[in-house]
Amino acid sequence: MGLKIKRGDTVMVIAGNDKGKIGKVLAVYPKTMRVLVEGVNIRKKHVRPSPRYPQGGIISKEIPIHYSNVMLVDSNGRPTRVSIRRVERDGKIVRIRIAKTTGEEIP
């Protein structure tokens, strides 16, 4: 079974140094069970001069965090758990994500 968080979702950090921050998921890494969230878990990295960074120096970049430290945000802006429901649409059975707080479908 895959993770219930997908790229493009809005999540809130519920544990760690960035607790309470809200950001958009940039990438999901299911093998390591980590997610990359915009503006969260920023670390400094020393880089050599290269075509991408001609000056080199110290850059700030986001580092993935464990997915258990984030929760999906519902339409009211509050963190919520997620349930999976199977429904029939256009003759196919599809899985949809439902917010536990509001009962609404998560797009």
C-alpha positions as CSV (number, residue, x, y, z in Angstrom):
1,M,0.0,0.0,0.0
2,G,1.3,3.4,-0.9
3,L,1.4,6.5,1.2
4,K,-1.7,8.6,1.7
5,I,0.1,11.8,0.9
6,K,0.8,12.8,-2.7
7,R,2.8,15.5,-4.5
8,G,0.9,18.8,-4.5
9,D,-0.9,18.2,-1.2
10,T,-0.9,20.8,1.5
11,V,0.5,19.4,4.8
12,M,1.2,20.6,8.3
13,V,4.3,19.5,10.2
14,I,3.2,18.0,13.5
15,A,6.6,17.1,15.0
16,G,10.2,18.4,15.0
17,N,11.8,21.8,14.7
18,D,9.3,23.0,12.1
19,K,6.2,22.0,14.0
20,G,3.2,24.0,13.0
21,K,4.5,25.0,9.6
22,I,2.3,24.5,6.6
23,G,3.7,23.7,3.1
24,K,3.2,22.1,-0.2
25,V,4.5,18.6,-0.9
26,L,7.2,18.8,-3.6
27,A,8.1,15.1,-3.8
28,V,7.2,11.8,-2.2
29,Y,9.8,9.0,-1.6
30,P,7.8,5.8,-0.8
31,K,10.8,3.5,-0.4
32,T,12.3,5.6,2.4
33,M,8.8,6.8,3.5
34,R,9.8,10.5,3.3
35,V,8.3,13.6,1.9
36,L,9.9,16.9,0.7
37,V,7.9,19.9,1.9
38,E,8.3,23.4,0.6
39,G,9.9,25.7,3.2
40,V,10.3,23.0,5.8
41,N,13.5,21.3,7.2
42,I,15.9,23.8,5.5
43,R,19.6,23.0,5.8
44,K,22.8,24.7,4.7
45,K,24.9,22.9,2.1
46,H,28.4,23.8,0.9
47,V,28.7,23.5,-2.9
48,R,31.6,23.7,-5.2
49,P,31.5,26.0,-8.2
50,S,29.7,24.1,-11.1
51,P,27.6,25.1,-14.1
52,R,24.5,25.1,-11.8
53,Y,26.2,27.2,-9.1
54,P,28.9,29.2,-10.8
55,Q,29.9,31.0,-7.6
56,G,29.8,27.9,-5.3
57,G,29.4,28.8,-1.6
58,I,26.7,27.9,0.9
59,I,23.1,27.3,-0.3
60,S,19.9,26.6,1.7
61,K,17.8,23.6,0.6
62,E,14.9,21.6,1.8
63,I,15.7,18.0,3.1
64,P,13.0,15.3,3.1
65,I,11.3,14.5,6.4
66,H,9.5,11.3,7.5
67,Y,5.9,11.2,6.4
68,S,4.8,10.4,10.0
69,N,5.8,13.9,11.0
70,V,3.2,15.5,8.6
71,M,-0.5,15.5,8.4
72,L,-2.7,16.5,5.5
73,V,-4.6,19.8,5.8
74,D,-8.4,19.8,5.2
75,S,-10.4,22.5,3.5
76,N,-10.7,24.4,6.9
77,G,-6.9,24.5,7.2
78,R,-6.8,22.0,10.1
79,P,-4.7,18.8,10.1
80,T,-6.7,15.7,9.4
81,R,-6.3,11.9,9.2
82,V,-7.1,10.3,5.9
83,S,-9.3,7.3,5.1
84,I,-9.5,5.5,1.8
85,R,-12.9,4.7,0.2
86,R,-13.5,2.7,-3.0
87,V,-16.2,4.1,-5.2
88,E,-17.4,3.5,-8.8
89,R,-16.9,6.3,-11.3
90,D,-17.4,5.9,-15.0
91,G,-17.7,2.1,-14.7
92,K,-14.4,1.8,-12.9
93,I,-13.7,1.3,-9.2
94,V,-11.4,4.1,-7.9
95,R,-9.8,4.9,-4.6
96,I,-10.6,8.3,-3.1
97,R,-9.1,9.9,-0.1
98,I,-11.6,11.2,2.6
99,A,-10.7,13.8,5.3
100,K,-11.7,12.4,8.7
101,T,-12.4,15.9,10.2
102,T,-14.9,17.1,7.5
103,G,-15.8,13.9,5.6
104,E,-15.0,15.6,2.3
105,E,-13.1,14.2,-0.6
106,I,-9.5,15.2,-0.9
107,P,-8.7,16.1,-4.5
